[in-house]
Amino acid sequence: MPLHWTQDFLGHGVESAPLGRGRHGELGTLIRFDPAEEHSGDGGPAAPRRAEGALLYVHGWSDYFFNLELAHFADTHGYRFYALDLPEHGRSLAAGELPGFVGSAEHYLESVAAAVAAAHTDSGARPVLMGHSTGGLAAALYAQRSAGELAGLVLSSPWLVAHGGTAAGRVLEAALRPASVRWPRQQIPLPSRGYFWRAVAKEAGGEWDLREDLRPRNAFPVRLGWLHGVLQGQRLLRSGPRIGLPSLLLASTTSDMGPVWRERMRERDAVLPIAPMRRAAAELCVDLEEALVEGGLHDVLLSPAPVRNEAYGRLGRWLEELSRREC
């Protein structure tokens, strides 16, 4: 069924469309960027369409797509840009729903599969799939099962392994399983940190205008079913085949996950530890290149301009090499 596109709240040149409903629930919302429409909306000349590929971005936990800088970057490198707002996140969150509650790895997989298929149909190209944090987990799960549908994989600070490592993830998943089945929506009392919001939001000293109704300061409540679904997804990655696609790990060089805010967290990943992330990515991806950026935040592409410019440079060179390999 064709998607019903409407102008997005990000303005001219951006459209969004619901992906409909699947076996596990709503599939989320697909966003697309059209630079010709962006210029025509303000009376300017239409930009020439030169896209030969497609890039599909999947955001992280308690987030939504807002980074038009990434959309422009993709366009200048010859890629039609798409983004997925996951179920119960951002544009996909309806009144009365539990924010961020995706209760199984299969729901993530179904959502990404629908977005990949729609982006492929719309652009005529197999997309490069780019996932950040929890979106990186979802992207990796999809790539592991459906690599033939993709041109490449970009893992942006992906949540591939539990904070305490593989062994801790196994123990925690087993411990949570009975309760998550019985009380999947039960909230887990965890301290509110909000450090990532503090590092990126304009009103807190960052550079980005964030909609607090879509990206709250302290993130969505963590619930048993959601956390168990993430741990389940990480286990499925470990037990599945390695990913043979050309892959890029984009992340900071350093993490700082201390219990209190420190200004140096504006130059580090304050959400996920880097070392286990790198090990997990290397074990998962056969053809992996690392792009570790000094001074990068958890989402490196939201870091201060000099840092993210370096990150975009690394990403751009990788995409150019990917294009040469496909010729």
N, C-alpha and C positions, 0 to 999 in steps of 0.2 A: 504494500500500500504506500503511495507517495506521501512524503512528509508535508505537513502544513507549516510553511515558513512564515514567520511574522518578524517585524523589526524588533530588535532586542533593545533593552534599556541602555546598552553601551553606546547606542547611537547609529548614525548612518554607516552603512557598510557592514553591519553586524546583524545577523538574523538568527533566530532560534526556533526549534521545533521539537515537540514532545515525541519520544520514540515509541510510545504506546506501552502496552502491557505484555509481559511474558509469563512464563510458568511460575516465577518466584515473586512477581509483583511488577510495579512500574519500572520501566527500563531507564528512565532518566531523560535528559534533554540534550539534544545536539545543537551546537552553536557553529555557525560558519561565518567566515570573513570574506567579503568581496570588495577589494579596493576600488573597483569601478563605481560601485554603489556609494562608497564612502565619499568620493569626490563629487559625484552627481548630486548627492543630497545637499551640498552647500553651494551648488551652482558652478563648481570648478570643473575642469576638464576630466573626462573619464580616463582612469589609468589603464594602460594596455594590459590585457590578460596574458601572462607569460608562464603561468604555472604548468609544469609538466608532471609534478608529483603531488602528493598529499601528505600532510602532517596532522595527526590526530592527538590532541593533548588531553590527559585525564588528571584532574586535580587530586589533592590529598584529603585527608580526614578534616571534617568540619570546615570546608572551604567551598569555593565556587570559581568559575573562570572569570577573570577580570583583566588579565594582562594583555592589553592590545599591543604592547611592544613586541611580544612574542609573535602575535599574528602578523604584524608588519615585517618582522624578521623572516618568517617563513615565506611570505610573499616575495620579498626581495631575493630569496634564494631559489625561487621557482617552485614553491610548494603551495598548493591550495590549503588554507588553514581551517581546521575544525577543532572543536573542544567538546568534551562531554561533561555535563554536570551530572554526577552520579545520582542514583535514586536517594531520595530523602535529603538531598543537599541542594543548596542554591536555588536555581530556577525550578528544580524538580520537587521541592518541598512544598506540599500542600497543607492547608489549614487542618489541624487535628492530627497530623502525622508526627512521629517521634523523630526529631532532627538527627540525621546521620545514622539512623538505624537500618543497616544492611546486615541481615542476620546469618548469611552464609557465604562461603566462597563462591558457590554456584550462582548466587544472585549477582555478584560482581562480574563473573564470567559472562553471564547472559547479557548484562548491560553493555559491557565492552564489545561483545560480539555484535550486538545490534548497531552500535555506533560505527564499528569498523565496516560492516556491510553497507550502512547508509552512506558513509564517507566515500567508499569505493564506488558505489552506484552514482553518486553525485559528481565525483571528480573524474571517474574513469581510470583511476590509478590505485594500485595497492598502497595503502598508507604506511608511512613510518609512524609507529605507535610510540608516544612519549608519555610516561606516567610518573607522577611525583608522589613520593611517600606511600600512603596507602594506595593511591592510584598506580604507583609503580608496582606494588604487589599484584594488583588486578591486571595490569598490562603484562607482567611476566607470566601470570597464570594463563592468560589468553595466548601469548606467544608460544608457550610450552606446548599447547594443544593444537594451535592453528597457525604455525609459522608460515605456511604457504600462502596465507592471506595477507601477509605483511611484507614490506620492503626492508624494514629495519626496526630496531628497538632502541629507545633512549630511556634509561632508568635515571630519573632525577631524584637523588637522595631516597632511594626506594626502601620501604619497610619490609625487607626480605626475611628478617630474623628477629626473634624476640630480643628485648633490650639486654637480657642476661645471657643471650646465646642460645644455641640449638637445644642443649640439654634443659635449660630453664624453660624454653618454649614447650618442650614435650611434657614436662611436669605440670606446667600451668594449664595446658590444654586439657590434660587428663583430669586435673582437679576441678576445672570449670565445667566440664562436660555435663555432669548430672544436673547441676544447678541451672546451666544455660538452657537445658531442655525444658525444665520445669518452670523457670522464671526468666525467660529470655529478655524481657524488657526491664528487669530489675536493675536499678542504677547502682553502680559501684562507687562508694564514697572515696574520692581521690582529691588531693589538694589541687586547687586552681592555681595555675602558674601564669599563663598568658604571656610568656616571654617572647614567643615568636610574633604575636600581634604587636607587642611593644617595640620589636625591632623593625617592623615593616610599615606600620600605620603612620600616616602623615601627622596625625594629632599627637603621636608619641615620639616624634623625632625621625620617623622613617620617611619614605617618599610616596607612599601609595594611599589613594583614597579607597577605603574599604567600606562596604555596606555592612553595618553591624548586625542587621537582621539576617544577613546571609553568612557572615563570618564573625561570630561573636568573639569578644576579647579572650575569654577563657575556654573556648571550644565547647562543643556539645557535651552533654553528660555521657560518660562511658557506661554502657550497659552490658550485662552478661552475654547476651546473645551476639552482640556485635563483636566484643573482644574474642569470644570463642570462634567466631567466623574468621577473624583475622588469623588467629593461631592455626586454625584448620587450613587456611590458605597457605600459610608458611610450610606446614607439614606436607601438603600436596606438592609444593614446589620441590621440597627435598626428595620426595619419593618418586617424582616424575623424571622424564628424560631431560638431558641438557638441551639448551636452546642453541640451535645452529645459526641463527640469524646474525648478521652484523649488528653488534650491540655497543652502546656507549654508556658508561657510568659517569654521570655528571654530579659532582658533590663538592662540599667544602673539604679542605685538608684537615680540619680540626673540629672537634666537638667539645662542648662545655655544657654539661647537664646538671650543674649544681642546683641546690635547693633554693638559693636566693639569687635575685637578679644582680648581675654584674655588667657593667658597660661593655666589657669585651664580648658579651654575647651578641653584640651587633656585628661581630666579625667571625662568628662561629656557628656551627650547627648546634642549637640548644634543644633539639628534639630527639635526634637519633645518634647513637654512637657510630663513628666512621669505620673503625677497624672491623667489627663484625659485618658491617654492610659490604665492605670491600671483599672480604673472604667469601661471603655468600654469593655475591655477584660473580666472582671468579669461578666458583664451583658450579654455578648455574649456566653461565654463558660460554660457549666454546670460542666464539670470535668476539672477544671483549676488548675495547679500548677504554682506558680511564682518562677522565678529564677532571682532575682535582684542582680546585681553585682556591688559592689562599685568600682568607678574609671572607669567604662565602658564608651566607646564611643557610638555614635548612633548605629553603628554596633559593638556590644560588641565583636564579634569574630575578629575584626581588632584592638582591644585595645592593649596596651603594653603587652608583654608576660605574666607577672604574673597575670594580670587581665583576659586575655583571657584563660589562663590555668584554672583559677577558673570557668570561664563560660563553658569551655569544660567539666570540671568535673561535673558540675550541669547537663549539657545536657546528658552526658554519663550515669549518674545515672538514669535519667528519662527514657532514652531509654532502659536501663536494666530492669527497673520496667515494662515498657511497654511490653517487651518480656515475662516477667514472667506472666503478666496478660493474654497474648494471648495463653499461654500454656494450 
